[in-house]
Amino acid sequence: MPEPVTSPPTPPVSLAELLAREELGLRRIAGPEDADLHWVHTSEMGDPYPYLLGGELLLTAGVQLTDPDHYVSRVMEAGAAALGFGVAPVYDTVPPALVAACERHGLPLVEVPPPTTFTAIARAVWRLMAEARHRELRRVAQAQQGLATAAARPDPVPAVLRQLTARLDGGGAWAVLLSADGAPLATAGRTPSPETQAALTRLARVVNPPEPAATKGAPPAPRTAPASATDTAGASHLAAYALAGGQRLALAVASNRREAGDHTIAGVAVVLLSLLTTPHQGAAESARAAALVRLLLGANAGEVAPLLGAEDWTVVHARPTVTSGTPGRDPLAAAALGSALGSALVDATDEAGGVRILLSDAREIEPQAGWTLGVSSPVPASDLPAAEVRAERAVRRAEATRSPLVRDRGEAGEGIASLVAPDEARAHARVQLAPIADSPALTSTLRTWLSLHGSWDRTAVALDVHRNTVRQRITRCAALLDADLDDADVRMDLWFTLRWL
């Protein structure tokens, strides 16, 4: 079985919505009545299994259809959502054996009449996805405004919970803020059954487990719990989220149905509740605020560093692994990531959607869904500029190797690269790689291909493209750079140069 592929960031389109488009003239003739369509793919391969990602509406005219039962079983194994069969030019009607196979395997089969082109179907699906995405974004924006208004009320925590339940499940959700020992601190919404409440409490322990017993003389164990978790209890959908701020609180939500955007709306509530439940500043926090004020007023880092204390700091660079097609700053996603990592020191000013986070302790950082992370080694406050560079290098290595997280190895791990002045290295990279610098596809392919030791197949899998596409791009890189990529010295030089581009 192929590795599961992350679904696109747009909500799926139901097959029923597509069938309702009368201008297409589509008709379901076998299999279940509905399915969730994530994308459209056309193939006349006798076995399209290697080229499917799962969730597709697969369109075919049956050019190489010889064994309908085997064909349908392979399509099902690949995870396709439905099969559309074009009547004409190969067949006058949908083959009865194909109808029987789809009915037997439980695959929705749609008859595509001769006047309807596959392109028209794909266009209709993309249009429906765009409409669904627009509805989701509008709903999330309205919920964000409502939650922010609730957070400004005199009773902000109960108000945020009430607003959250009003935005989920048509107002029929239930939300509870739980303490570290599972006791409810505040609730809102329609109270569920005792069994559902008990299931929510158990789920909250997943994101907020009891503190392990401390061993005398040993450092505290790092946090390993996930930031969020989901489950079901009967007909109820359950979700739990860990709040940041060091109070070990958890938000738990129960609803009868889940919609696209629910997780994002709950994430906004988590950020607000984390801020609302964080204790007032103590002496250490006040010193950090003073350091920030001095920096804004023109002090240099050396003067400010003593105010930040003697503890070590960690820099995290994060890049989104899934974008909406129009990459850009997403403060909500950045705040949610900062909350998951336990820090409010978040910078989301990167136009490409990247985020920088500063952590004031040497906690163990776990991979986060939807993000590629580069983590610096812990350093004193005076060395933060160097940690910033190392975190950037780490996230670039993570992207090149398709890893969710790469940790910087510190000064000892820099090797020969640490002997090069960063400004000179960047200037050299801009000149040497200028012929391909304006093509993200070429630079990304070259970086990945070099990181995978010139393997065409592994690079194709990593970039989710055909191996012939990889060959064409690498050949193009060699021509534009006037470089012999069969030469190990040339490859090594390009690998180091790419780190500074």
N, C-alpha and C positions, 0 to 999 in steps of 0.2 A: 504494500500500500504506500502511496506517496505521502510525504509529510504534509500535515494540514496547513493550508494557506490562510492567512488572515483575511477575513472578508473586507471588502472595500468600505470606506467610512460612510457611504450613503446607505440609507435604510433599504432593505430588500423590497422588491415589487411582488405583490401576490399575483399568482397566475390568473386568479379571478378578475383582477383589474385589467390585465392584458386582454383576456377574452371578452371583456365588456367593450372594448374598442371596436365598434361595429364596422368602421371603415376597413379593418383588416380581414374580417370574415373568418376568423379563426374558430375552430370547433374542437372541443375535447371529446375524444372517442374511446379512451381507455384510461385506466389508472385512477388515482385519487382525484378529488375535485379541485384541490388547490395545492399550491407549493410556493415557497419563497424563492424568487429569482434574484440572484446577485449580479448576474451578467449574462451576456449572450455570446455564443460561440458557434461558428459554422464550420463543419468538417465533412468531407466525403471520404475520410479514411475508413478502411474496413474495420480498424480497431482504434478509435480515438482516445482510448484510455490514457496513453502517456501525455496527451496534450490538454487534459481537462484538470481544472483546479478544484472543482466542486461547487455546487450551487448554480450551475449554468442552465440556461435554456439552450439545449443543443439542437441546432438546425441542420437538416440533411435532406437530400433528395434521393438517398439510397443508391448512389452510383455504384458502390462496392458492397452493397448489402447482400450477403450470401446465406448467412445463418442468423436469422432474426433473434433466436433465443440467446445465442452466444453474444451477439452484439448488445442486446439489452442488458444482459448480466454484466458485461464489462462497463457499460455506461453507468449502471447502478454502483458498481465497485468504485468507480472514480468519483461518485458523489454528485452526479448531475441531478438537477432538480426536476427537469422535464425534458421531453423530446418533441421537437416540432418536425413533421414530415411534409415536405413539399410535394404536392401532386403535380406532376409534369416537371421536367420533360421525360423522366425515366419511367415512371409509373402513372397509370391513369387513375388509380385509386390506391389508398393505403393498403399494403399487403395484409391479408387476414392473419398470417402467421406473426407479423409484427404486432398487430393489435392484441393477439392472444398472449404474446410474450410480455408486453407491457402490463397487461391485466394481471398476469401471473406474478410478475416481479414487483408490482406496485409502483410503476413509473408512469406519471401522467403523459399521455400521448395526445398531441394536438395536430389536427389536420390543417395544413396551410393550402388554401385554394390557389389555382394558377395565377390569378391577377396579382396576388400579394407577393412582393419580393421579400427576401430575407433581410435586406437592408431596411425596408420599411418597418419590419418587426423590431430590429435592433434600435432604430430611431425611436420607436414608440416606448420601448423599455427605458431607454436613457431619459426620455422626456418624463416618464412616470417617476423615475428615480429623482430627477431634478425637482419635480413638484413635491415629492415626499421629503427630500432634503430641505427644501424651502419651508415646508410646514414644520419640520423638526426644529430648524434654526429659529423660526419665529416663536415657537413654543418655548424653547430654551431661553431666548432673549426675554420673553415676558416673565418667565419664572425667575430669571436672574434679577429683574427689576423688582418683582414682588418680594423676593427673599431679602434683597438689599434694603428695601423699605421696612420690612419686618425687623431687620437687625437694628434699625435706628429707633425702634419703639422703646418705651420705658421698661417693658418686660421682654427683652430681645430674644432670649432662648425659647420660651414658650411660643412667642410670635413666629420665630423661624420654623419651629416644628409644625405649627398650624398652617403656615403658608406652604410648607413642603407637602403635607398631606393633601392640601387643596389642589396641588399641581400634579399629583400622581393618581392614576386609576380613576380619573374623573371625580376626584375628591373623596374616593372611598378607601384611601390608604390609611395605615396606622404607623406612627413613628414614635420611638421611645429613645431617650438618652439614658444610657446605662453607665453606672459607676464601675470602678475596677473590679468590684466583687459581684457585679451583675444586678445590683439594685436599681430600680427605675428612678431617675432623678426628675424627669419631666416627660409627659406624653401628650399626644394630640391625635385626632382623627377617630375613626370608627374602631372601637375595641374589638380585636379578633377573639377567637376561642382560646381557652386556657392552653390547649395543646399547641396552637400556633405561637402563643406568647412564650411557652417553654422552648419551642424550637428556635425562636429568635434569640432567646438568652443563650442557648447552646452555640448558635452560630456566632454570636458576639464574642464568645470565648475563643473562637478561631482567630479573630483579628486582635483580640486583647486577652491573651492567655494569662493565667496567674504567674506572678513573678517566681522564678525558680529559687529554691532555697540556696542562700549564699553560703559558699564554703569559706571558712575563716582564712583570711590572708589572700584569698583569690580575688581577681578583678571581677566586676559584675559581668554576667553573661550577656552577649550581644542579643538584640532583638531579632528574631527570625520569623515573626508572624507576618502574614500578608496584610496589606493595607485595606483590602476589601475582600468579601466573600459572598457567594450567593448559594441559595438552596431552595427547595420547595417543601411545603407541608400540606398535603392534600391538594386543594386547588389554589393555595396561596403561594405567591412568589415572595421569597425572603431575601433580604440583602443586609449586610452589616459593614460598617466602615469605622476604622480606627481614627480617632481625633488626634491631632497634633497638640503640642503645648505641654507635654509632660504630665498631664493629669490622668492618663490611662482611662479615658472615657471612650465610649463607642456609641455610634448612632445605628439603630436597627430599624428597618422598614419592612412592612408586610403589605402586599397588595394582591388583588385578584387577577390582575393582568399587567404585563410589562409592555411599554412602548419605546420606540426609538427616542433617545434623549433622556430617558429616566435616569441612567447612570450619571450623565452630565449634570442634571439638575440636582441629584443627590450630592454630587461632588461639590457643587457651589454651596449647598447647605453645610457640608462637612467643613469647608474652609471658614465659613462664617462662624459656625459653632466653635471651631478650634480657636479663632480669635476671641470670641466672646467668653470662652471658659479659661483662657490663659490668665494666670495670676498677674497682678500688677507688678511693675518692674521692681526688682530688688537692687541691691548695690551693684552686682555684676552687670545687670542689664542697663542700669543707669550709666555705668562707665562706658559701655559700648555705644549707647546713644550719644554720650559726650564725644566719643571718638569720631562718630559719624558727623556730628555738628562741626568739629574742628576740621575734618577733611573738606566739608562743603565750604568752609570759610577760608580755605587756602593752606592749611597746614600740610606738611609732607608726611609720608607714611612712617618715616623713622620717628617723628615726634609723637605720632598717634599710637604706635604699636604698644608702648607700655600700658596704655589704658585698656587694651584688649585682654590683658591677663597673660598668665604664663602657659595656659593650656594650648594644645595643638589645634590647628584648623585644617579642614579638608575642603578642597574645591572640587565640585562636580560639574562637568559639562554634559548636557543632555541634548540629543537630537531626536525629533519625532520620527518614528519608523513608518507611520501612516499619516498622510496628509489628505486634505479635502480637495486637492487639485489646484488650490490657490494658496500655496504656503505663505505664512506670515506670522506675525506675533499673535499668540493666543494666551493672554494673561490668565484666563481661567484654568487652562490646562497646566500652565506653569505653576500657578498657586496650588493646584491639586497635587502636582508632583512634589512641590516643596513640602506640602502637608504630609505626603506619604513618606518622605525622607526625614520628617521631623524638624524642618527649618522654615522660618519665615523670611530668611535672607535670600530672596529669589530675584534674579534679573532676567526679564523676558524681552530684552530690547533687540534681539537678533531678528532681522527681517525674514530670515529663512525658517524661523520657528524654533531656533535653538534656545536653550535655557542655561543659565549659570546659577549654581546654588552654593552657598557657603555654610558649612557645618562646623560648629564650635566644639565638637568632641570626636573622638576616634571610634565612633560606632561602626558596626559592620553594615555595609550598604548592600542591599539585595537588588537584583534586576527588577525593573518596573515595566509592566506591560505597555506596549506602545512607544517605548523610548529606548534609545541606544545611549549608554552611559559611559563616560570616561572619568575616572576617579583619581585624584592626586594622592600621593602619600601624605600623611599628617605632617604639618610643618608649623613652626612658631609664626606668629603674626608678621614678624619682620620678613619672612620668606614667602609671603602670599603671592607676590608677582611671579616668582619662579614656579610655585604650585599651579598658578593659572596656566602657564605655558605647558606644564606636564599634563594637566587635565585635558587641554586641547589636543595634545599629541595622543593621549589615551583614547579619546573619543574617535579620533581619526583612525587609529588602529582597530577599534571596535567596528567601525563602518567597513573598513577594508576586509576584515575577516568575518563579517556578518555575525559578530558576537553581541549579545545584549549588554555586556558590561566588560570593560577592561580596566584593570587597576594599574596605576603608575607604580613602577618599581623603585622610585627614588633616585637619588644621585647615582647609586651603584648600578642602576639599570640603564643609564643613559648611554654608556659606552662612548664610542668615537663621536657620536652626534653632539654630545655635550661640549666638545672642544670647538664647535663652530659657533660663531657669533650669530644670534638669531636674525638680526637685521641683514647681515651679509648673506645668510642662507636664503632668506626670503627674496632678496633682490636677485640672487642667482636663479632661484626657482622661477621667478616671473620671466626672466629672459629665456631660460632654457625651454620652458614649457609654454611659451607664448603662443606657438602655433596651434595648441589644443586647449588653451586655457578657457576659451569662450564656449567650449563644448563639454557640458557636464557628463554627457554620455561617454565621450572618449576618455576623459580623465578618470571617471569612476570605473570604467571597464579596464583601463590600464592598471590602476591601483589594485583592483581585485585580482586581475590576472597575475600580476607580480606577486601578490600576497599568497596566491595559491600555486606558486612555482610553475606558472605557465600551463596549467591544466585547462584545456578547453572545456571539458565536460563540467568540472567543478565550478568554473567561472560562470558557465551558462546557467547552472542550477542556482548559484548565489545571486545572480542578477535577474533570474527569471526570464531569460531570453534563449533563443535557439543558439546552438554552438556555432552555426554558420554566421550568425550575427556577431558573436565574439570574434571569430576569425577576421571578419570584414573590418571591425573596429580596430583590432590590433594592427592589421595591415595598414589601415589608414594612419594610425599613430606613428608607425614606423616610417611611413612616407613623409608625413608632415614634420616629424622630428629629425628626419634624415639619420635614423639610428638603426643599427643592426641588433635587433632584439634577441638574436640567437647568441649574442656575446654576453657572458655572465657579468663582465665588468660593466657593460652598458646597462644591463638590468639593475645591478646594484646601485649604480649612480642615479638612475631614474627613481628607484625606490626611495633613496634618501632625499632626492629633490622633491618628490611628491609630498613628503611630509611637511614641507614648508610652503606649498602652494596655497 
